[in-house]
């Protein structure tokens, strides 16, 4: 039997691996020249151009991304030690009232307890509620939060009794940033799952960028899997993928493992809309933040929701003597402002934080990602994983068929492979 998997993102790599391990012949078709889909890292020279082989370079992830080490599928499928992970501090710096305030998980950083209690992001009652939420979400299995209340994240926080200042100053910039949803309209189930993963593990960067994860998964594909990059599928005709050059790829079954827009184009089926995100990446000589923290805009003045200095976490993200700054913009500003307006407003905001040196930072890339994550507002996630089988011989997987996380994409791919194996008695 031969299965064609369309898309070598995390879901497609997981599906191809499991099928190949079961002895199935697999052809994995990827439109780009490298695997990973949205989980990608590009090398850029200090001048902002592609670097010569072996020359110093910045590592620019496709938007701000981290690996959450507590994801069960990540632990099961990746060699995390081989990725040489560098970890963010378990907390954040919140910009509020013209100052930065450090907050941290006191269960993991006991020495930060006093500073966290004093930080004006919410009252003592809010911080006790945060500890209670942490305890409650960790009682059961990793995916237990997906059985939680069917309401928005904002409604859930209100029901838990969190004050408006706590929501505005912490939850919106932090979890709104993780979920690409500053309004917190995403399902509370996704908020609960993400909160648990952050409470149990670390947010980390591989030494070689997040793109090292899909590269590692591709290198570990079984011998029966043929990976073809630069192979864009234009259509599925008579149960077989047809490439842009007209080649028909023979297959007994097809798994569509693309992101949602390509899934709809190839299958004619609807998929969730996407949340847009813009990311501005700058080069500088002195890091604005010397510690491995994410910086949150607790003042709500925007357009930057959060920023970080990846090179203070993983030094290989920047050439020697330089640093990389990554600033994330969400919501309307990510789509409505021109590049010049967006850059100017982001610089103005961060200059208010870090001084005039921000105006001297070199913009390496301003990237707009129309489909950063699937929209998963209630009543989404009644079932955290959609059925993989679309029709006889046609299957699908991806975060839009599950939930917007690396774990969801990997597990969705595994479930698509399992459905093929079950249907064909393998």
N, C-alpha and C positions, 0 to 999 in steps of 0.2 A: 504494500500500500504506500502511496505517496501523498503527502499533505503539503500544500502551499500555505505558508504563513506570511501575510502581508503586513509589513511593519516590524522593524527591529528595535522598537522601544522596549521598555521593561516588560510589558505584557507579552509582546511577541517573542522576546528572548526566553521568558519563562515557559511559554507554550512549546516553543521549538525544543528546548532542553528536555522537557518531560516526555514529549513524543519520541525524540531521538533516543532517550534512555530506555524507552519501551521497545526499541527496535524498529521504529517506523522511519521510513525514508522521508526526509523533510527538506524543502527548499524554502529558505527564509529570504524574502524580497524586501529590500530597503531602498527607498527612493533617494535618500541622501548618500553621501560618500562615507559617512561614518554612522555607527550605530548609536542608539540612545534616544532618538526623538527629541523631546524637550529636555532630557537630562544630558546636557552637552556642554563641553568646555572647548573654547577656541583659544589659540595662542595668538597674541598680538604684541608687536614690538613696542618699545617706548615711544616710537614715532606714530603709532596707531595703525601700522601696516602689518601684513603677514610677515613673520620673522624668517630669516634665513635658518637653515637647519643648524641646530645647536646654539643659536644666538640667544641672548637673554630675552625673556618674554614675560608678559603678563598672562595669567590664566583667567579668562573671562567666562564664567558660567553663563548659561542662557537665563538671565535674570538671577536674582538672589535665590540660591537653593542650599539646602543642607540635607544631610542624611540623619534620620532619627534612628539611633542605634537600637532602640527598643522594638522597632518593627519586627514582628516574628518572621515574616517572609524574608526580610533582609538578613536576619541572623541565620536562617536556614539555607539561604542560597548564595550568600556572598562570603568571601574570606575577608572579614573586616580587618584582621591584622595585616594582611597583604596590602590593603588600601592605605595603610599608614595614616589613620585618622587623627586629626587635630580637633580638639573639642572647644566649643564656645563655653564660657562660664554659664552655669545654670542660673541665669537671671538676666537683668537688663539695666541699662541706664535710661531713666525717663527724664526728658526735658520738660520742666515745669517751673513757671514763675521765674524764668531767666536763669535757672540753675539745673544741673544734672543731679538726679537722685538715684542711688543704687538700690535696687531691690533684688533679692535672691531667694532661692528655695532654702529656708532655714533647716529643713530636714537633711539637705545635702551639703549646705555650707553653714554650719552652726554659728560661725564667727560673724556672719552677716545678719544675724537675727536683730540686733539693736538698730542697725542702719535701715533694715527693711521696715521695722515697726515705726521708725521715725519718718520714713518717706511719706510725703503728703499726697500719695496717690489714692488714699482711702483711709478710713478710720480703723481703729483696732478691731472693731466688729467685722469689717470687711476682711481683714487678714485672718481672723479666726474662721470665717466662712470659707476662705480659700483653703485653709488647712483641712477643714471638714470635707470640702469638695474633693480634695486630693485623696483623703482616706476612703471616701465613698466610691470613687471611680476605680480604685485599685483593689477592691474587695474580690471581684470576680474575674472571669477570663478577659483576655486582651480585647476581644470584640464585644464584650458585654455592653459597652455604651450604645451600641446600635439597637439595643432593645429599650432605650430610654424614652423619655417623653417626645412626642412628635410635635415640636414647636421650634421656633427660631432660637438661635443662640442668644439673641438679645432678650427674648421672652424667658428663656431659661435662667439667665442671670438675674432678671428681675424677680422671678419666682423664688430663687435661692436667697433673695434679700440683699444682694449687692447694691451699694449706693450708686447714684448717678456719677459722682466723681470717680469712683473706682472703675466703672464701666468705661467712662470717657478717657481716663488717663492711663489705664492699663490694658483692659481687655480689647478695646477697639484698636489701638495701635499694635498690640502684640498679637493677639489671636486673629484680629482683622487682617493683619499682615500675613500670618501663616495661611489663612483661608482665602486670601486675596479679596476680602469682603469687609470693608470698613464699616458698613452698616450692620454687620452681624446678623444678616438675614438668613445665613446658612443654617441648616438643620442643627439643632442642639446635639444631635447624635454625633455629628462630625466634631463639634467642639469638645464633647466628652472624650471621644477617642483620641483626639490630638492632645488634649490636656493630659490624659493618662500616659501617652507615649513620652511626652516631655518630662513627666514626673518620674518615669521609670528608667529613662536612658538619657543620652546626650544628643545635642544638636552638633553635628561634626562635619568637617570638610576633609575629604581625601587629599593627601599631599599633592596629587596631580590634578585636582579639580573633580567635580562631581561626575564628569564624563568618564572618569576611571571606573566607576561602577559598571555601566553597560559594557565597557571594553572588557572588563574582567569576566562578566557573564558570557560574552561572545567567545572569549578565549577558552571557556570551559564547556562549550557546546560539544555534545557527543560526535563521534566520527561520522555518523549517518546524517548529519545536518549540513546542507550546503548553504552558505551565506553569500548572497549576491547583493552588493551595494551598488548604488547608481541605477537601480532597477525600479523605475516608477511604474506602478500599475495604473493603467488608464481605465480599465473596466474588468468586470467578471462576466465572461460570456460562455454559455454552455458549461458552467461549472468550472471554468478555468480562467486564471488571471491572464489578461492581455496587457503586455508592456507598451510603453510609449512608442517603441520602434516597431510595434506590430506583432512581436513574438508572442505566441500562446504558450503558456507554461503548463505542461501536463500535470494534472493533479486529480486524485480521487475525492479529495475534500479540501476546503479552503477555510482558513481562519483569518478574519479581518481584524488585525491588531493595531490599527492606526488610531490617531486621535479623532475626535468626533466629526469634524467637518469632512475629512476624507472618508470616514465610515459612511456618512450619509451619501456622499457622492457615489461610492461604490455599491452600496446596498439599496439606495432609495428609501431608507428608513430614517426616522427622526432620531435626534440625539439631543442631549441637554445643550443649551447655549453655554458659552464660555465666559469666564471672568477675565477681563483684560488687565494687563499690568505693564508698566513701563519701568525700565531700569537704566539709570545713568551710572556709568563706571568711569572713575577719574584716576589719574596718576598724580601722586604728590611725593614730596621729599620727606615730610614729617607727618606721621600719622596723627589725625585729629583725636583719636582715642587710642591709648597705649595698651589697654587691657582687652581681652577677648570677649567683649560685650556687644550685644545688639543695642543700638540707640533708638529709643522710641520718642515720637512726637506726642507728648502728653498734653501739649497746648492746643492741638487741633488746628494749627494755622496753615499747615500744608505748604506745598503739595507733597513733600516727602513724608511718608508714613513712618518709615524706619530706615536706618542706614547702619552700615558696619564697615569695618576695615578687615577684609578677609586675610590680608597679609600679616596682621597681628595674630591671627589664629593659626594659619598655615603659611609660613614664610615663603614657600615656593610659589605663591600666587603673584609675587612681584619680583622683578629683577633686584639684585643687590643694590642697596642704597635708595630704593624707591618703595612706595606703598600703593596699594589699591584700595580705593573707596567705592563702595557699592550703595547706591541710594534707590529706594523703591517708591514708586508712585502708583496709587490705586485709584479706582473710581473714575469719575468724569475727567479729571485732570490727565489721566493716562491716555485718553483718546481725543479730548477736545482741543488741547493746546498745541500750537505748532512746536516744532523741535526747538526753535530759538526761544519761544516763550517759556517752554517747559524748563530748558536749561537755565534761563535767566532767573526764573522764580525759585528753582531748586538751589541755585547758588546763593541767592539772596537769603533764603531761609537758613541754609547751613552757615553762611557768613555770620548770621545773628548768633549762631551757636559757638562757632569756632574762630571768628575773626576774619580780617581781610585776606588772610592767606588763602581762603577758599577761592577767591577770584583768580588766583594764580594756578589753581589745579588744572591739569590738562584733561580735557574730555577725551576718553578713549573710545567710548561707544555709548550711544543713546539707542536703546532697543525697545521696541514696542512688541509685546507678545499678545495677540488678540485672544488666544485661547490658553490662558495660564492654567486654569483649572475649570472643571465643569461646574456650572451653577447647580447647587444642591440645596435649594430652599425647601421647606416643608411643602407638600408631603413626600419629598424625596427620601430615599433610604428606608422606606418601609421594609424593603429587602436590600441589604447592603451589597448584594451581588445579583445582577440580572442573569437570567438563563443564557448560557453560552450558545445554545442551538437556535439558529434563526430559521432554518429550513433544512431539507435533506441535503447533506453534504456541505452546508454553509454554517459557519460559526463565527462568533465575535468575542473580543475581549478588550480590555483597556480601562483606564480610570473612569471614563464616562459610562462604563457598564458596571462600575463598582462605586468607589468613592475616591475623592481627589487626594490620593497619597501614593507614595511609592509602594507601600504594602498592598494597597488596593489593586494597583496595576499588576503587581507580581502574582497575587492570589487569583485575580481574574484570569490571567494567562494560564495558570495551573488548572483552573476549572474548565477552561476551554479544551485543554489537552485531555483532561479526564473525560469530558463529554465525547470527544472523538473516539477515544479508546473504548468507551462503553458502547457506543453506537456500532462500532465495527468489530466488537467482540475481541479486542486485542488486550 
